[in-house]
Amino acid sequence: MRLLPTLNILARVALLFSFTLLVPIALAWLGQDAGFLPLAEALVLSIVSSLLVLLLTHPFRRELHVRDGFLLVVGIWLLLPLSAAAPLMLYDPHMSFTYGYFEGMAGLTTTGSTAIADLDALPASLNLWRHMLSWLGGMGVIVLAVAVLPMLGVGGMQMFKAEMPGPIKDAKLKPRIRETARNLWLVYSGLTVLCMLLLKLAGMTWFDAVCHAMTAISLGGISTHNDSVGYFNSPGIEVVLVIFMLAGATNFATHYVALSRRSLLTYWRDSEFKTMIAVLVLAALGLAGYLTWQNIYPDYETSLRHVTFNLISIATDSGYATADFAAWPLFVPLLMLFLSCFTACAGSTGGGIKMFRALVLIKEAGRQFTTLLHPNAVKPVQINGRSVPPPMIFAVLGFISLYVISMVVLTFVLLLTGLDFLTAFSAVVASLNNTGPGLGAIGPSANFSIFGPSQVWVCTFAMLLGRLEIFSVLILFTPAFWRN
């Protein structure tokens, strides 16, 4: 009987989520664009279906247990992409369920991949909806839900622990989960508004500024134009987006503490943040020199501009592009994809392994070398001046192992469908890390519309795995989970 109480809460979340459609509906009504009818139909369909499930499952309401949290989280991330895709499928009758669901999953997981051929021709209201999906998914629909559901009589701690990145599950900013979620959303919303204003000052229209602000801070990388940020050809816009992509890739708990203390020293004391910045600066300087040496751009300054933006975009799992970096020497885009695996910090809107786990792995490797040379030495693994307990180290090593295994298995699955290695591998990496564009046939100048249905479903599953950090999904496939 575990499914019925979960379905009841899923219906409540879906009902709340459906009201976000009112924003693009209002834009469509004011602008009289073609998105009004499909958006309105999707709203009615979502409300009616949610209320129906609520009525049928009302007798089975109860408080969540720990296992329910995992089931609920996965259920929400499987259900909401369907609601998210409904307006797009109603607008374009030729869009199949497979590609519509892919669009919804890509938006909510902040992957930013798309199979829509012409974004410039998409009605403004539907374009806004795509960006809103990324913004809502950035901090996590689940974290938003735990700030609201307690008012409806549903506890949220189990949901919060199941969805939030592993290393910060118990690092609550406030004693109550609702206050924690609210504070994180306040920081998130404030940074979004600030980004929007700066983008407008840098030369964007209000519409483009709103859309790009939402996908910059959420690291969704979705743009309103086919040429992505390259459409604007503006160094000022690129600088603003770089700043806020870095903000999105930083632990939002760090942002909150820095704002509370009104001190930038908080960032300097954060090992993850310092390492992320150091890695990106060194990589940008080195790759700019390499592209200049290879005569890709006429001078170092031009190389540095394009490398810095595209490197930070891919490494932080955003996905914007100002150039077709797939046409650069293969070493450069492959290194960018490699950095996307671990650059973003824990507690950020980014995907991948996270910098925290990478630091634990490196320091544990160093400790092992020390132990080999000095068997009696005691050298604990420390991050931010605190010792990392052995159980957490084992959990990190387990996660990284499962991450690599998932990447290898999914790559082989795509190879079985007939894709070349570079396209298959980069598609898995881009989907698992929630990055967006890949290499080969799905570079920044193309999209996932060339993929067949089976290939799209593999990438969709990879996006879900990456957004919920693998364990939360795969645990549902273990027999022990379903035992009472």
N, C-alpha and C positions, 0 to 999 in steps of 0.2 A: 504493500500500500504506500510505498515511498513516493511513487510517481504522482499520485493524485494531489497530495498537499503541495508538491513542487509545481504542478500545473496551475494550481490556484494562484501561487505567487507569480509565476510566469505571466499569467493573464493580467495581473495587476501592473507588472512592469511594462508589458506591451501596451496597456491602456494609457499609462503615463507617457510612454514613448510616442504614441500616436499624436498627442497634442503638440509635439514639436513641429508637426506638419503645418500648423497654423501660420508659422512664420513665412515659409515659401508660398503658401496659399495667399497670404496678404500681399506679398510682392507680385504674384501673378495677377491678382485682381487689380492692383494699382497700375501695373504695367500692361495689363490686358494681353499677356502672352499665352502661348499654347499650352503652358504647363498647368493652368488653373484646373481644368476638368480632371486630368489624371491624378493630380494631387488631392483634389476634393474626393474623388472616388476612392482613393487609397485610404483617406482619413475615415470615411464612412465604413469601409470594409474592415479596417483595423479595429474601430470602436465596437462594431457589431460582433465580430468574432471574439474579441476579448471579453465582452460582457457575457456572451454565450458560455464561454469556458468558465468564467467566474461563477455563473449560476449553477452549472453542472458540478463544479468541484467545491462549492461553498461548504457542504457538510464535512469536508475532509481537512479543513483548516487546522493547523497546529503550529507550534513553535519549531524553528529549524534546529536540526541536529548537525553535528560536524559533517557527516557524510552528505547531508542534504545540500550543504554549501557548495561542494564540488558539482553535484548534479545540477543545481540551480544555475551556477555560473556558466557551465557548458550549455545548458538549455537556453539561457538568455542569449549567448553568443551564436547559437544556432537559429534561434527564433527571430531576433531583431534584424538580421540581414534580409530575411524574407519581407518583413515590413518595410525595410529601407529600400528594397528593390521594387516594390509594388508600383510606385509612381513612374519609374523608368520603364517598366514593362507595359504599363497601361498607356504611356505616351508613345512607345515604339512597339507596335504589334509584332514586328519581326524579331524582337529580342526574345530569345528563348529563356526558359526558366534557368538553365545552366548559367548563361552569361549574365542574366539579371541578378541571380544570387551571388555570383562572383563580384559584381559591382557593389552589392550591398556589403559583402564581407570585406572587400578591399577598402571601402569607406570607413566602416566602423572599427576595423583593426588598424587603421591609419597606414595601411600599406600603400594606398594611392594608385595601385595598378588599375588599368581600365581596358575595356574592349570597345569603347565608344569611338567610332572613327573620326567624327568631327565635333570637337568640343565647342568650337566657335559658333556652330549653328544650333547648339542646344539652348532652349529657352532659359532666360536668366533665372527664373524660379527653380528650375531643376538643377541648374548649375549651383545655385545657392544651397539647395538640398544636399548635393554631393559634398559640399564643403562643411555643412553642418554635421553630417555623419562623421566626418573625420574629427571635428572638434568635440563632439559628444563622446566619441570613442577614445579620444586622446587621454584624458584622465581616467577614463573607464566608466561606461554606463553603470557598472556595478557600484562604483564608489558614489556616483550620483544617487543611485537607488538606496544605498544604505543611509543617506542623509534624509531621504523622504519616507521610506518604508516604515521606520519606527513609528511615525505618526499614524500609520495604518495598522499598527499592532503587530508588526513583523520585525523581529530582531535582525541586526545586520552584521554582527561580528563574524559569523561563519562565512558569510559572503565576502567580507573584506579580506579575511585571511586566505581564502581560496583564490581570489583574483589578483591581489597585489603582488608585485615581484618578491620572490623569496627572501632576500636579505633584509627587507624592511617590514616584514609582516608584523613584527611585534614592537616596532619603533613608533608607537602612537604619539602624536603631538599633544593630544588631550586625553583625559581618562575615558571619555565616551567616544565611541566610533562615529557617532553622528557629528560631533564637534570636529573631529579629525577630518572627515570628508568635507564638511562645510569650509574649514580653513583652507584646505587644498584647492577647493573650487574657487574660493575668493582670490587666491594668488593667481590661479590659472586664468580666471576671467579678467583680472586686472592687467596681466601681461598681454592678453589678447587685445584689449582696448588700446593699450599703449602702442602696440605694434600697428594696429589699424591707423591710428592718428599719424604715426611716423611714415607709414607707407603713403598716406594721402599727401603729406608734405613733400615726400620724395617724388611725387608725380603720378601716382595711380589715381584712377577714378574712385569714387566712394565705394562702388560695387566691387571693383577688383581689390581695393584695400581691405574691405570686410572679409571677402572670401580668402584672400591670401594670409591675412592675419590669423584666421581660424586654422588654416592648415600649416602655418609656420610653427606656431606654438604647440600644435598637436603632432608635429612631425609627419603629417599626412602627405605633404608634397603635392597635393592636388592643385591644379591650376585651372583657370577659366579659359585658357587658350591652348591650341594644339602645340605651339612652340614653347609651352611652359614659361618660365621667367625670361627666357631668351626673347620672347615677344616684345618685352619692354626695352631691352638693350640699354639699361640704366645702371651705372655703377652705384648710384645712391640707393636705389631699390635693393640691389644685391647686398649692400652693406647692412641695411636694416634687416633683411631676411636672415643673413648670416648670424647677426646678434641674437635674433629670437629663435633660430634653430638651435643655437648653443644653449639658450635659456631652456628650451624644451627638452634638451638632452641632459639637463642637470636635474639632480634630485630635487623635487618640489618641496620636500621637507627642509632642504638647505635654503631655498628661496624664502620659505616662511620664517625660518629662524633669523636669516639675514634681515628681513623686513622688521621683524619683532624687535631685534636688537639695534636696528639701524646701523649696521656695521658690515662693510664689505670684507672684513677679516674672516667672516664665517666661510666664505668661499676659499680663502687661502688655507684654512685649517682642514678643508675637505680633500682627502687624498684622491678620491675619485675625480673630482673636478680638476684638480691640478694635473693629474695624469692625462685626462682627456684633452685638456688644452695643450699640454706639451706634445702629445702624440700628433695632434692635428697641425700644430705650428711647424713641427719638424717635417712632417709629411708634405705639407703645402710648399715649404721652401725647397725641399729636395725635388719634388715632382715638377715644380715650375722650372727649375734648372734643367731637369731631364728633357722636358718638352721644348725648351729653348735650344738645347743641344741637338735635338732631333729635328729642328727647324719646323716645328708644328706652328709656332707663332713667331712673329718677326723680332720680338724683344722680350726681355725677362718680365717687364711690368705687365704686358698683356697675358703672358703665360701665367703669372702669379694671380691675376684677376680671375681667369677662367678656372684654374686649378683650385684656388681657394674656395670659390663658391661651390663647384661641383663636388669637390672632395668632402667638404663639410656637409653638404646635402646628402650624399650617399652614406658617409661614415656615421652620421647621426640618424640614419634610417628615415630621412625625409623623402627625398626623391625628386626634388626640383632639378631642372637642368637649364643651362644657358648655352650649352654646346653639345654636339653629338660626341660625347666622350668615348663611345664605343669605337669611333674611328681613330682614336689616339692609339699609340703603341700599346699592345695588349697588357704590358706590365702595369701601366697606370690604372686602367679601370679594374683590373684584377686586384690590385692593392687596395683600391677604394672599396671594393666588395668585401675584401678580407677585413678591413677596418670596421665595416658595418656590423661585423659579428660581435664586437665587444666594446665599441667606443662609448655608446650611451650609458649613462649612470643608472644605477638602481633607483627606483622611485621616480624615474623620468617618464616621458611619453614615448621613449624609444623602445626598440626591440633588441633581439640578439641575446648574447650571453650576459651582457652588462659588464661594465668596467670593474664593479666590485668583485665579481667572480673571477675575472681575469687577474686582478691583483692577488686574490687569495691563491689562485693557481700558481702564479709566478713566485710568490713568497713561500708557498709550501714546497715548491721545487727547490728553492734556495735552501730551505731548512733541511731538505733531504740530503743535499750536497754537504751541508755542515755536519749532519749526523754521520755521514760516511767517513768524513775526515776526523771527526771528534765524537765517537760513539757516546760519550757520557755528557755531552753538551746539552743544555736545556735552552732552547731558542723558540719561544712561542711565536706564532704568526700574529702580527699586529697590524691593524689598519686604523688610522685616525687615533693612534695612541692607545687603542684597546685591543686586548687579546681576542683572537677569534677562537671560540671553543672547538674542540675536535669534531663534535657532531655536525657543526656547520661546515667545517672543512670537508667532511665526508659527503655531505649533501651537495656542496658545490662541485666536487669531483664527479659525483653521480650525475648531476645535471649536465655537466659539460660532456660526459661520456654519452648520455642519452641524446644530447643535441647533435653530436657528431654522427651517431648511428642513424638518427632520423634524417639528417642531411644526405648521408650516403644512400640509404634505402630509397628515399624519395627520388634522388637523382637517377638511380637505376630503374625505378618505375617509369620515369619520363623517357629514359633511353629506350625502354621496351616499346614505347609508343612511336618510335621512329625519329625522335629529335636528335640533332647533333649534340655532342658532349657539352660544348660551351653554352648553347642555349638552355639545355636541360639543367646543367649545374647552376648557372646564374639565375634561372627561374626559381629553383628551389631556395637558393641563398636569399634572393630578393623577397620571396614569399615568407620564408621562415623567419627572417629578420624584420619583416614588415617594412621593407625598403622601397619597393615599387619597381622601377625599371631594372632590367638585367642587361645581358650582353647578347651578342649574336643576333638572332631574329627578333629579339624583344628589347633592343637597345632603346635609348631615349628618343630616337627619331621614329620608333614604331610602337606597337602596344600588343596586348595579349589577344587581339582579335584574330591573329593567325593561328591560335591554338584550337585544336579540336575539343569537343566536350570532355573526353576522358582526361586530357591534359589540363583543362581548366579546373576540373574537380580535384586533381592532385594538388594544384596550386592553392585552391580554396582551402583544402584540408591543411596544407602547410601554413597558411595564414592563421588559421585557428590555433594550430599547435604553437606557433610563435607568440601569438597574443596572450595565450593563457599559460605560457612557459612550460609546455609539454606535459609535465606531471599531472596538471589539473585535468587534462584530456585523457591521457593514457590510463590513469587510475580507474576510469570507468570501465576499462576493458579487462580488469583483473577480477577473477571470481571472488576474491576476498571482499571486494567492495560491496558486493550484493548479498553477502551473508549477513544474517541478523546478529 
